[in-house]
Amino acid sequence: MELQVTFPSGTTKYMAIYEHIKQLILQQQLKAHSRMPSKRELANQLNVSVFTVQEAYAQLLSEGYLYSTERQGYFIGEIEVPFQEKAALQKEELLPTIKEESLNFRNGQVDPTEFPYKIWNRLYQNFLAPAHIANGAWQGEPELRNEIANYLRRSRGLHCHAKQIYVFSGTQQQLSCLCQFLIPSKVGIEEPGFIRANAVFHQLNIPVLPLRLDSEGCTVPKQPVTLLYTTPAHQYPLGTIMSINRRLELLTWAKASSSYVVEDDYDSEFRYRGASIPTLAHLDSLNQVIYFGTFSKTLLPSIRISYLVLPLSLVKEYEAFNALQKSTVSKIDQLVVAEFIKTGRYEKHIAKMRTLYRSKRKCLIEAIDEFLGEDFSVRGDEAGLHIIVQLPAFLTEREAIARAHSLGIAVDAVSHMYQETKSTDRVIIGYGALSVGEIRKGIQSLASVWKSP
């Protein structure tokens, strides 16, 4: 038997021999019990060392492709091949990179240029030390939980103990964990609402009741639900700020029905008109409200740190439920964020970004008024990093997005956030990532394709 083996660069010779023989066996080109060349014979044929062939044969023997008989040599194993194995990929298939639009008006983006990278790197280097290499507690690092409690008291008027705070790697993860703990029979969610929260409920097979919105925010459920998910500070996606009357109505309902309200305090740090509105959790003294917070907008989305605050009545059971869990958040990142808050840098950074985003918001609204005109109205602009644009009758959401895409401009749809009757006449425009100049340029470009039928 004579074998011809090629030796591609980047592959050891013994692995090339092993792979070639294996494929011949799987493709049934070498029959069972056929005798293989001796190690010396094959080494001479391929101009390699006997040791190289020996390594290849040893691997084939260990996997059962060959068997050996004392003083007789090596033979092809009897292998049932239930399928015709395709030849190994000649070239690794790489995932395609995500194409960036030239102007990104998508929701959920932050300004990447104003983050205090030098300070962050210095803090990171301080904590990147042997003392911090061990796994942290699943609940989150005590230093961070203490600082979050202090921050919530100062900024949101929310008084809680650090032991009520649990650190996660994103809203969806903590919502999933909470649902597995509470096992709600049905969940109420705003209509339209946060699509990623809705995805969690569907993944866990939890029935969902869409709750319509009015001018005061999420309406009170008229059917029994054991958990309600709401974004009262800046309703996602429409931007409504829940009135104090509606907040009190929801809390009265929750207490009367022994239900829990998940308050996702979405975009609360970036409010541009009036004073900060008290949280549901503050009004409720954390009895029926479970508070969700995140650092994705105030720091960077890629840091992936969020947290929830539980009522004291649930803490003991929640600890027992998660006793075997491990933290999914980098310990070092948690310590850096804790120090960033402790030294006052976090609140200074928020104040700086609030001023910056306020100027971007002003620029966006003025550009819409100047370039798009009265046919395009704006809503939900009192807080957050995005607005809703109401489209004229001659332009649908789908057409608006397609025309924007043709210019390399990305905007977001509203329709897929509905579960029932879908809106087709609105789009989301986010302004966090773009400069003032880019915002004006982008809206002017959109006007060239949006203003005519």
N, C-alpha and C positions, 0 to 999 in steps of 0.2 A: 504493500500500500504506500502510495506516495502522496504527500500532502503539500499544498502550496499555501503558505500563510503570508499575508502582508502585515507589516508592522507600522501602523499609523503613529505619527508623532503624538506625544502626550500620553501614550499607553505603554505600560511595561511589556516586554516581550513575552513573558510567561502568561500574562493575561490575554494577550492577542492570540497565543496558541490555544489557550483554554477556551476562549470565546469562539474561535473558528471551529474547533472540534465539537463543541457543544451544539452549535447551530447545525452542523452536518448531521449530528445524531437526531436532533429535534425535527429536522426536515427529512429524516429517514433516508438520507443518502449513505449513511453507514449503518449496516444491518446488525441486528443483535447477535452477539457472540463472535463477531468478526474480530480477528486478531489485529491489534494495533502494532505499529513499528516499535521496536525496543527504544529505550531512551537514547542510546547511543546512535541508533539508526536515524531517528528523527532529528537529533541534534546535528548530524552530518548533513541531512537533507536541507535543513533550514539555516545551516551555518550559525548555530548558536551553541551555547555551552550545554553540557549534559545536565548541569544543575538547573538551568532554565526550563528544560523539558520536564525534569523531575518535579519542579514546582507546579507546572501546568497539570501534569498527571495526578499529582497529589490532590489538587483542587477538584478535578473531575472524579477521582475516587471518592472523596469526601461527600460529594453531592449525588453519587450513585450513577453517574454517566458511564463510568468504567468499573470493571472489577479485575482483580489480579488473581492468577493461579501460580502457585509456587513453581519456579523453574520453567514455567511456560510463557509468562509474560502478561500483557494487559489485553483485555477484551472489552468489546462494547456491551454495556448493560442492556438488559431487556426492559425497555421503557415503553409504557403505553402513552401515546401522545393523543389526547382527546381533541386537540385543536392544532391547527397549523400555525405555529408561532411566527409572527411577523419578524422580519429581520430587524435587528436592533436599529434604533434611530441613528442615522449617520450624522445628524446634526441636532444638537439640543434645541428644543423649541422654547424660545424665550417669550415670556408674556409681553404683549405690546405695551409700550409706555403710553400713559394717558396724554392725549393731545391737549395742550393748553390753548384756550381761546385767547385772542389778542387782547380782548377786554373782558374781564370776569365780573359780571354783575350778579353772580350767584349769591344766594343767601348763605349766611353762616361763615363768611370770610372776615378775617381781621387784617389790620394794617401790619404787614410784615417788617416794615422799615423802622417802626418806632419802639420795638421791643428792646429792653435794656440787656442786650446780649453780653456785653463785657461784665456787667455785674453778675449776671446769671452764671457765666462761665467761672467767675471767681468763686462764687458760692459753691458751685458744683465741684470744683477742685478741692475745696475745703472738706467736703463730705465724702469725696471719693477716697476713702481710707480704710485700712483693715478693720477698724472698729465698726464699720457699717456693712460688712459683707454678708452677714447672716440674714436669713429671712426675718421679716418683721411680722408683727401680729396681724392676723387676718382683718381685724377691725380697722387697721390703719395705724400709722405711727402716733404715739401719744402727743409728741410735739406738735404735729399738724392738727390733730383733733382739738387740742387746747387752743391753738391759734384760730381755728375756724370758729370755735365757740365765742372767743373774744371778739372776732371780727363781726359775727352775726349780731352780737349784742350792740356793738357800736354803730354798725351801718344799717341794720334792719330792725333794731329794737326787739330782737328775738332772744329771749333768755333761755338757755339750755345748758345742760352739763355736757362735758366732753364725752362722757360715756354713752350719750345718746347719738353720737355722731359716728358714721361708718363711711370709710373711704373706698371708692370703686374706680374703675377705669372707664366710666362713661355712663350716661343716663340709661341707656338700654340695659347695660349689665346690672345696674342696681335695681332697675324696675323689674327685670326678670327674677332676680333673687328675692325681691319683696313679694312678688306674686306667688312664687313657689312656697314662700312662708305663709302668706295669708290665705292662699287658695280661694280667691274670690269667686263667687258663683256667677256674677256678672259685673262687668266694668262699664262705667259711663265715661265717654270721651267726647271732647268738643267736636262739633261738625261745622266747618272743616277743622281738622286737628293735626297734631304732630304725628306724621306718618310712621316714624320709627317707633314711637310708643305703641301705635296701633299694630305694628308688625310683631311686637313682643307678645301682645295679647293673642294674636292669631297663631303664633308659633306654639303657645302654651294651651291652645284650644279653649280659651276663655271667651264666652259670649260677650259681645260688645253692644252697648246701647249708644248710638250717636245722639249727642245733645246739641240742639240748635243754639246758635248765638243770636243775641239781639244787641241793642246799643249799649247795654250794661255788662255784656260778657256772657259767660256760659250760663245757660238756664238750669233751673233746679229739676232733677229727674222726676218724671211722673210715673216711672216704673221702678220696682225695687232693684237697686244695685248695691253691692257691698263695698265697692271701691270706685272713686271718681277721680279722673286725671284731668287737671286743668292748669292753664298757664295765665294766671290773673294779672301779672305785672305788665305783660305785653303779649296778648294772645297770639299764639302761633297757628296759622300764618297771618291772620287779618290785622293784628296789631291793636285790637281793642284793649283798653285798660279797664279792668273790672271795677265797677262802682262799689262804694262802701255798702250801699244797701244790698247789692247782690251778694257781696261777701258774707254779710250777716245772714242772709237768707240761706246760703249754702251751709253755713256752720250750724244754723238751727236745724236744717234738714239732716245733716250728718249726725248730730247728737240724738235727734228723735228716732232715726232709723238705725242707730248703732253702726253706721258706716264710716269708712275712712276716706279722707280726701288727700290725694297726692298733689301737693302744690309745687309745681315746677316753676321756680322763680326766674323764669327765662327772661333775659335781657334787663333785669331790674336795675343793674348798675348804670345803664345808659338811658336815663330819663332826661328829657330836654325841656319839659314844661312843668313848672310847679314843683312842689316838694315830693319827696319819696312817699309812696302810699304804704301803709302798714301791711305786713304780710298776713295771710290767713292764719299762719302758725302763731303769730304774735297775738292776734285777736282771740284765738282759740286757746292760748296758753299751752299749745301742743298736747291737746287731749285727743282730738279726732283727726288732726292734720299731720301728715308726714311730709316733711319739707325736703325738696331736692335743690341742690346747688351744684355749680360747676365752675371750673377755671378756664373752660375752653374759649370763651369770648374775652375774658379779662386778661388772660395771659396768651397762650397759644393753643389751638385745637390739638396739636400733636403731642402736647404734654399728657393728655388723657388722664386727668384727675377730676373726679366728681365726688359728691358726698350726699348722704341722706341723713336726716335728723328724725329719729323715732320718738313717739310719745314714751314717757317713762314706763307706762303700763305694759309696753311691748318688749322692753329691753331684755329682760331675763329670758323670755321664751325665744327671742331672736338669737341671743347668744347661744343658747342650747341647740337651736336648729342648725346653726352654722359652725358648730364646735370643731368639725373636722376640715373646715375650709382653710385655704391659704390666701394670702393677699395677692391680688393680680396687678398691683401698682408698684412700680419701682420704689424701693425704700429710700434710695438716694434722692430721687425726684421729690418725694414727700418731704424729706428733711430740708431740701432747698426751698420749696414753697413755704414751709413753716418759718424758716429764717427770713424769707422775703417779706412775709406778713409781719413777723415780730419786729423787724427793724423799721417798719413804717413805709417801706418802699412800695408795697402792694397798693395801698390806698393812694399814694402819690401817683403811681402809674395809672390807676383808674381815673383819677382826676384829670391827668394829662390827656388820656385817651378820650375821655368824655368831651373835653374841649375840642379835640381834633375831629371826632365824629360829628359833633354839632356843626362844625364848619362844613364838613362834607355833606351832611344832610341839607343844610341851607343851600349849598351849591347845587345839589341834585334837584331840589324842588324848584329853584330859580331856573335851572336849565330846562326842566320839563315845561315850565310855564313859557319860557322864551321860545324853545324850539318845537315843542309838540302842541302847545296851545290848550285852549279850554276844552277841546274834545277828549283830552286825557286828564282824568282827575286822580288825585292822590289821597290815600287814606292810611292810617296806621303809622303816622310819622312822629308820634309824640315820644317814642322810646325805641331802643333797639338799633339794629344795624341794617334794616331793610324797610322798604315801603311796599305798599300794594298800589299798582296802577290800574285804574279802571279803563278798559279799552272802549273806543267808540263802536257803534253798532256794525260798522263795515269791516271790523278787524277782529277775528277770533284769536283766542289764546294760541292755538296751534299755528296759525298763520304768522302771528307776531313772533313766536319763537323761531320758526323756520326762517323768516326774513332776517332776524337778528343773527342767526347762525351763519347765513350767507355772507355776512360782513365780518365773521369771526368774533361775534359778540355773544356772550352767554347770559341768558336770563332764565328764571325758573318758572315752572307752571304752578298754578294753584289747584287745578282740577283734580290731580291725583291725591289730594289731601282730603277729598270728600269720600264718604262711603255710600251715600245715597244720591240725591240729585246733584250732579256735578256742575260747577260754574265753568263757563267757557269764555268768559269775557274779562279776565283779570290775569295779570302776571306779577311776579315778585321781582323787585329790583333791589339787590343788595349793594351797599356802597362802602363796606368796611375795608376792602383790600385796595381800592383804587385811589389815586391822588385826585385832587380837585381838578387838575387839568385833564386827566383821563376821564373823569365823570362828565365834564362839559363836552369833550370830544365824542364820548360814547353816545350821549343823548342826542347830540347833533347828527351823528351818523344814523341812529335809530329813526330820527325824524325823516330822513331821506327815504326810508322804506316803509314807515308806518303811517304816514299822514295821508296817503292816497289809497283808495280801495284796491 
